[in-house]
Amino acid sequence: MELSSRPLRPLRILHLIAHSEPGGLSRYVHDLAAAMHERGHDVRVAGNRGGWQELFDRARFPYVQAPLDRGPIELWRASRALRDHLRGHPVDVIHAHYRRTTFVGRLLQRDRRPPLLYTVHLSDMPLNWAARLMNDYGDHVHVPAAEAGRWAVERAGVDPARVTLIPHGVHVECFPVADPETRRLARRQFSLREEDRVAAYVGRLDYPKNEEWLLDVVERGRARIPNLKLLVAGSGPHEAAFRRQIVARDLANHVIALGERLDPLTVYQAADALLLPSQREGFSLSTAEAMSVGIPVCRTRTAGAAELILENVTGRATPIDREAFVSAAIEFLRDGDALRTMAAAAARHVRKHFTFDRQLSETIALYYRIAGLAESSNSPAPAPAEAVRP
């Protein structure tokens, strides 16, 4: 069917997040909202204040403070305040990003309008009665990985017709391929030597990231890779315990804990490989960002792995098992020649399939479609949930 080419009015979108805490979810919402605002759409984000509030305070789109990380009574009260806000700022789509925010989204609707879109940022979540009470998955579900789509349909019971796959993308221009001189300068910032074999981790220090597996890799791997170093960029509830373990396990000469970094580019530029031992993931922006810089990745086989990891070409994917991951990561890090070969392939793969521009255009098309507005002829249709790219 030929799509209309007439100009469309700008969209009005309300994002609901629990809070502006550090992590890929906050970055996804911020970058999407900022890009749409730059294109003339009216975009707002509502949520409680968190550790990355500065990121949202600097943005040009409005951030509406609301306690969306609380219990049912507080959520109900927050919904009343947001309903008052929407009277002066009506929206075409409510986009919820946490399970409990779908509960608020439903309270904001009248006769199921505006439509409620829910993004599965973390698949394979508990499905007990309390979780189902707080989240009915909205009117439509966005998944960033095919595995997350299968989980939504097979485990959560979502109608496949309500699920759309749009993989996350990265600003490849912000994560350029690192040349040898860039790599040398980045390593100098962390007092690393040229001959060091450098693994990196970028993400939260919290469940379900399994950050203690990283210390297992270093503890066991340093005998086989004497120049092994690990850069850890991230914060979270487990940060203090993680730092204590570095000392207790005598790893201070091998592990550099950097704390939270809003811009992880220098970490990627200094690394030979990225490690991601998560128990669950929705996609992993850090994987795509590192690959864009030319860094191969060894990660557990969670959602997003199938799209990003071409086995022994762009990296390695392991079972979600501590021993399997640690053993595979050590072997992965030992072979410098293989890492360099995979680095180039990783950069090509992300730049061809996982750009932010592609994610943005497909997301805008999805908004227009579920809002009941005509799609423009130059907006590519998002993929069905069962599709796997590439």
HELIX and SHEET records of a PDB file:
HELIX    1   1 GLY A   24  GLU A   38  1                                  15    
HELIX    2   2 GLN A   53  ASP A   57  1                                   5    
HELIX    3   3 PRO A   72  GLY A   88  1                                  17    
HELIX    4   4 ARG A   99  LEU A  108  1                                  10    
HELIX    5   5 TRP A  129  MET A  134  1                                   6    
HELIX    6   6 ALA A  146  GLU A  154  1                                   9    
HELIX    7   7 PRO A  160  ARG A  162  5                                   3    
HELIX    8   8 PRO A  180  GLN A  189  1                                  10    
HELIX    9   9 GLU A  212  GLY A  221  1                                  10    
HELIX   10  10 GLU A  239  ALA A  248  1                                  10    
HELIX   11  11 LEU A  265  ALA A  270  1                                   6    
HELIX   12  12 LEU A  285  VAL A  293  1                                   9    
HELIX   13  13 ALA A  305  LEU A  308  1                                   4    
HELIX   14  14 ARG A  322  ARG A  334  1                                  13    
HELIX   15  15 GLY A  336  HIS A  353  1                                  18    
HELIX   16  16 PHE A  356  ILE A  370  1                                  15    
SHEET    1   A 8 TYR A  63  GLN A  65  0                                        
SHEET    2   A 8 ASP A  42  ASN A  48  1                                        
SHEET    3   A 8 ARG A  12  HIS A  19  1                                        
SHEET    4   A 8 VAL A  93  ALA A  96  1                                        
SHEET    5   A 8 LEU A 116  THR A 119  1                                        
SHEET    6   A 8 HIS A 140  VAL A 143  1                                        
SHEET    7   A 8 VAL A 163  LEU A 165  1                                        
SHEET    8   A 8 ALA A 383  PRO A 384 -1                                        
SHEET    1   B 6 VAL A 255  GLY A 259  0                                        
SHEET    2   B 6 LEU A 228  ALA A 233  1                                        
SHEET    3   B 6 ARG A 197  VAL A 202  1                                        
SHEET    4   B 6 ALA A 273  LEU A 276  1                                        
SHEET    5   B 6 VAL A 297  THR A 300  1                                        
SHEET    6   B 6 GLY A 315  THR A 318  1                                        
END                                                                             
